[in-house]
Amino acid sequence: MLFRYKKSFEKIAMGLLSFMPKERELKKLQQTMHIYEENPDWQLFLWKTDDDFVGLLGVEVGDDFFTLHHVSVNPSHRGEGVGQAMIEKIQQIMQDKEMRTTDETAAFIQKCLEKKAQI
């Protein structure tokens, strides 16, 4: 299930976000978290299984599109379809908005689309 970020999730969100290659340094991680906390167009979501938060999505919302800036899944839960489920859920939440990617998230989205096409 996808949950909208709130301040009480900060440590969990920072831990999940740190799995992104460009977010490993603490200073960069803090700057990114600040953007999500201060800018209403930047929205952070966490994916929770039965017991734990295991995934994170970060999007920037425009008028008729949203840009996927961050996708992260705890390494111990990779390969279980968590990323795919998060993408499908955020598309439902954003309804008719076009999903855009960044250089960092494009390969993951392409992989999700290929897996979905095989099913």
CYANA upper distance limits for C-alpha pairs under 8 A (distance plus 0.5 A):
  1 MET  CA     47 TRP  CA      5.97
  1 MET  CA     48 LYS  CA      5.83
  1 MET  CA     49 THR  CA      7.19
  2 LEU  CA     45 PHE  CA      6.72
  2 LEU  CA     46 LEU  CA      6.06
  2 LEU  CA     47 TRP  CA      5.02
  2 LEU  CA     48 LYS  CA      6.94
  2 LEU  CA     86 MET  CA      7.49
  2 LEU  CA     89 LYS  CA      7.74
  3 PHE  CA     45 PHE  CA      5.88
  3 PHE  CA     46 LEU  CA      5.64
  3 PHE  CA     47 TRP  CA      6.74
  3 PHE  CA     48 LYS  CA      7.94
  4 ARG  CA     43 GLN  CA      8.09
  4 ARG  CA     44 LEU  CA      6.68
  4 ARG  CA     45 PHE  CA      5.01
  4 ARG  CA     46 LEU  CA      6.93
  5 TYR  CA      9 PHE  CA      6.93
  5 TYR  CA     10 GLU  CA      8.41
  5 TYR  CA     13 ALA  CA      8.41
  5 TYR  CA     43 GLN  CA      8.01
  5 TYR  CA     44 LEU  CA      5.78
  5 TYR  CA     45 PHE  CA      5.70
  5 TYR  CA     46 LEU  CA      6.96
  6 LYS  CA     10 GLU  CA      7.62
  9 PHE  CA     13 ALA  CA      6.46
 10 GLU  CA     14 MET  CA      6.55
 11 LYS  CA     15 GLY  CA      6.63
 12 ILE  CA     16 LEU  CA      6.79
 12 ILE  CA     53 PHE  CA      7.88
 13 ALA  CA     17 LEU  CA      6.41
 13 ALA  CA     46 LEU  CA      7.72
 13 ALA  CA     56 LEU  CA      7.48
 14 MET  CA     18 SER  CA      6.48
 14 MET  CA     29 LEU  CA      7.41
 14 MET  CA     33 MET  CA      7.89
 15 GLY  CA     19 PHE  CA      7.75
 16 LEU  CA     20 MET  CA      8.40
 16 LEU  CA     54 VAL  CA      7.96
 16 LEU  CA     55 GLY  CA      7.09
 16 LEU  CA     56 LEU  CA      6.85
 16 LEU  CA     72 SER  CA      6.62
 16 LEU  CA     73 VAL  CA      7.26
 16 LEU  CA     74 ASN  CA      6.88
 17 LEU  CA     23 GLU  CA      7.04
 17 LEU  CA     29 LEU  CA      7.94
 17 LEU  CA     56 LEU  CA      7.47
 17 LEU  CA     70 HIS  CA      8.04
 17 LEU  CA     72 SER  CA      6.75
 18 SER  CA     23 GLU  CA      5.63
 18 SER  CA     24 ARG  CA      5.36
 18 SER  CA     25 GLU  CA      8.32
 18 SER  CA     29 LEU  CA      7.38
 19 PHE  CA     23 GLU  CA      7.60
 19 PHE  CA     24 ARG  CA      7.30
 19 PHE  CA     72 SER  CA      6.84
 19 PHE  CA     73 VAL  CA      8.16
 19 PHE  CA     74 ASN  CA      8.01
 20 MET  CA     24 ARG  CA      7.26
 20 MET  CA     70 HIS  CA      7.90
 20 MET  CA     71 VAL  CA      8.10
 20 MET  CA     72 SER  CA      6.87
 22 LYS  CA     28 LYS  CA      8.38
 23 GLU  CA     28 LYS  CA      6.35
 23 GLU  CA     29 LEU  CA      5.63
 23 GLU  CA     32 THR  CA      8.45
 24 ARG  CA     28 LYS  CA      7.86
 24 ARG  CA     29 LEU  CA      7.19
 25 GLU  CA     29 LEU  CA      6.63
 26 LEU  CA     30 GLN  CA      6.58
 27 LYS  CA     31 GLN  CA      6.78
 28 LYS  CA     32 THR  CA      6.72
 29 LEU  CA     33 MET  CA      6.73
 30 GLN  CA     34 HIS  CA      6.63
 31 GLN  CA     35 ILE  CA      6.94
 32 THR  CA     36 TYR  CA      7.07
 33 MET  CA     37 GLU  CA      6.67
 34 HIS  CA     38 GLU  CA      6.45
 35 ILE  CA     39 ASN  CA      6.14
 35 ILE  CA     42 TRP  CA      7.46
 36 TYR  CA     40 PRO  CA      7.89
 36 TYR  CA     42 TRP  CA      5.63
 36 TYR  CA     43 GLN  CA      6.36
 36 TYR  CA     44 LEU  CA      6.91
 37 GLU  CA     42 TRP  CA      8.44
 41 ASP  CA     60 GLU  CA      5.94
 41 ASP  CA     61 VAL  CA      5.62
 41 ASP  CA     62 GLY  CA      7.64
 42 TRP  CA     58 GLY  CA      7.65
 42 TRP  CA     59 VAL  CA      6.17
 42 TRP  CA     60 GLU  CA      4.82
 42 TRP  CA     61 VAL  CA      6.85
 43 GLN  CA     58 GLY  CA      6.26
 43 GLN  CA     59 VAL  CA      5.80
 43 GLN  CA     60 GLU  CA      6.73
 43 GLN  CA     61 VAL  CA      8.00
 44 LEU  CA     56 LEU  CA      7.76
 44 LEU  CA     57 LEU  CA      6.31
 44 LEU  CA     58 GLY  CA      4.93
 44 LEU  CA     59 VAL  CA      6.94
 45 PHE  CA     56 LEU  CA      6.15
 45 PHE  CA     57 LEU  CA      5.62
 45 PHE  CA     58 GLY  CA      6.80
 46 LEU  CA     53 PHE  CA      6.95
 46 LEU  CA     54 VAL  CA      8.03
 46 LEU  CA     55 GLY  CA      6.13
 46 LEU  CA     56 LEU  CA      4.92
 46 LEU  CA     57 LEU  CA      6.90
 47 TRP  CA     53 PHE  CA      6.01
 47 TRP  CA     54 VAL  CA      6.38
 47 TRP  CA     55 GLY  CA      5.23
 47 TRP  CA     56 LEU  CA      6.43
 47 TRP  CA     82 VAL  CA      8.41
 47 TRP  CA     86 MET  CA      7.38
 48 LYS  CA     52 ASP  CA      5.97
 48 LYS  CA     53 PHE  CA      4.62
 48 LYS  CA     54 VAL  CA      6.41
 48 LYS  CA     55 GLY  CA      7.58
 49 THR  CA     53 PHE  CA      6.82
 49 THR  CA     54 VAL  CA      7.43
 54 VAL  CA     73 VAL  CA      6.29
 54 VAL  CA     74 ASN  CA      5.72
 54 VAL  CA     77 HIS  CA      7.39
 54 VAL  CA     82 VAL  CA      8.48
 55 GLY  CA     71 VAL  CA      8.06
 55 GLY  CA     72 SER  CA      6.00
 55 GLY  CA     73 VAL  CA      4.73
 55 GLY  CA     74 ASN  CA      6.61
 55 GLY  CA     82 VAL  CA      7.49
 55 GLY  CA     83 GLY  CA      7.72
 55 GLY  CA     86 MET  CA      8.34
 56 LEU  CA     70 HIS  CA      7.85
 56 LEU  CA     71 VAL  CA      6.27
 56 LEU  CA     72 SER  CA      5.61
 56 LEU  CA     73 VAL  CA      6.96
 57 LEU  CA     68 LEU  CA      7.92
 57 LEU  CA     69 HIS  CA      8.17
 57 LEU  CA     70 HIS  CA      5.82
 57 LEU  CA     71 VAL  CA      5.21
 57 LEU  CA     72 SER  CA      7.11
 57 LEU  CA     86 MET  CA      7.83
 58 GLY  CA     68 LEU  CA      6.60
 58 GLY  CA     69 HIS  CA      5.96
 58 GLY  CA     70 HIS  CA      5.13
 58 GLY  CA     71 VAL  CA      7.13
 59 VAL  CA     66 PHE  CA      6.82
 59 VAL  CA     67 THR  CA      5.87
 59 VAL  CA     68 LEU  CA      5.08
 59 VAL  CA     69 HIS  CA      5.97
 59 VAL  CA     70 HIS  CA      7.44
 60 GLU  CA     66 PHE  CA      6.01
 60 GLU  CA     67 THR  CA      5.58
 60 GLU  CA     68 LEU  CA      7.18
 60 GLU  CA     69 HIS  CA      7.62
 61 VAL  CA     65 PHE  CA      6.85
 61 VAL  CA     66 PHE  CA      4.83
 61 VAL  CA     67 THR  CA      6.97
 62 GLY  CA     66 PHE  CA      6.02
 62 GLY  CA     67 THR  CA      8.41
 63 ASP  CA     97 LYS  CA      8.35
 64 ASP  CA     96 ASP  CA      8.00
 64 ASP  CA     97 LYS  CA      5.34
 64 ASP  CA     98 GLU  CA      6.93
 65 PHE  CA     97 LYS  CA      4.89
 65 PHE  CA     98 GLU  CA      4.84
 65 PHE  CA     99 MET  CA      6.31
 65 PHE  CA    100 ARG  CA      7.50
 66 PHE  CA     94 MET  CA      8.13
 66 PHE  CA     97 LYS  CA      6.92
 66 PHE  CA     98 GLU  CA      6.76
 66 PHE  CA     99 MET  CA      5.71
 66 PHE  CA    100 ARG  CA      6.51
 67 THR  CA     99 MET  CA      6.43
 67 THR  CA    100 ARG  CA      5.00
 67 THR  CA    101 THR  CA      5.88
 67 THR  CA    102 THR  CA      7.70
 68 LEU  CA     99 MET  CA      7.56
 68 LEU  CA    100 ARG  CA      6.59
 68 LEU  CA    101 THR  CA      5.47
 68 LEU  CA    102 THR  CA      7.14
 68 LEU  CA    105 THR  CA      7.24
 69 HIS  CA    101 THR  CA      7.14
 69 HIS  CA    102 THR  CA      6.49
 69 HIS  CA    104 GLU  CA      7.84
 69 HIS  CA    105 THR  CA      6.95
 70 HIS  CA    104 GLU  CA      8.22
 70 HIS  CA    105 THR  CA      7.11
 71 VAL  CA     83 GLY  CA      7.80
 71 VAL  CA    105 THR  CA      7.26
 72 SER  CA     83 GLY  CA      7.97
 73 VAL  CA     77 HIS  CA      7.14
 73 VAL  CA     78 ARG  CA      6.71
 73 VAL  CA     82 VAL  CA      7.56
 73 VAL  CA     83 GLY  CA      7.08
 74 ASN  CA     78 ARG  CA      7.05
 77 HIS  CA     82 VAL  CA      7.84
 78 ARG  CA     82 VAL  CA      7.57
 78 ARG  CA     83 GLY  CA      8.42
 81 GLY  CA     85 ALA  CA      6.60
 82 VAL  CA     86 MET  CA      6.66
 83 GLY  CA     87 ILE  CA      6.76
 83 GLY  CA    112 CYS  CA      8.47
 84 GLN  CA     88 GLU  CA      6.76
 84 GLN  CA    112 CYS  CA      6.39
 85 ALA  CA     89 LYS  CA      6.64
 86 MET  CA     90 ILE  CA      6.62
 87 ILE  CA     91 GLN  CA      6.72
 88 GLU  CA     92 GLN  CA      6.92
 89 LYS  CA     93 ILE  CA      6.75
 90 ILE  CA     94 MET  CA      6.53
 91 GLN  CA     95 GLN  CA      6.42
 91 GLN  CA     97 LYS  CA      8.37
 91 GLN  CA     99 MET  CA      7.96
101 THR  CA    105 THR  CA      6.11
101 THR  CA    106 ALA  CA      5.74
101 THR  CA    109 ILE  CA      8.27
102 THR  CA    106 ALA  CA      6.27
103 ASP  CA    107 ALA  CA      8.19
105 THR  CA    109 ILE  CA      6.87
106 ALA  CA    110 GLN  CA      6.64
107 ALA  CA    111 LYS  CA      6.70
108 PHE  CA    112 CYS  CA      6.79
109 ILE  CA    113 LEU  CA      6.70
110 GLN  CA    114 GLU  CA      6.71
111 LYS  CA    115 LYS  CA      6.75
112 CYS  CA    116 LYS  CA      6.63
113 LEU  CA    117 ALA  CA      6.63
114 GLU  CA    118 GLN  CA      6.92
115 LYS  CA    119 ILE  CA      7.22
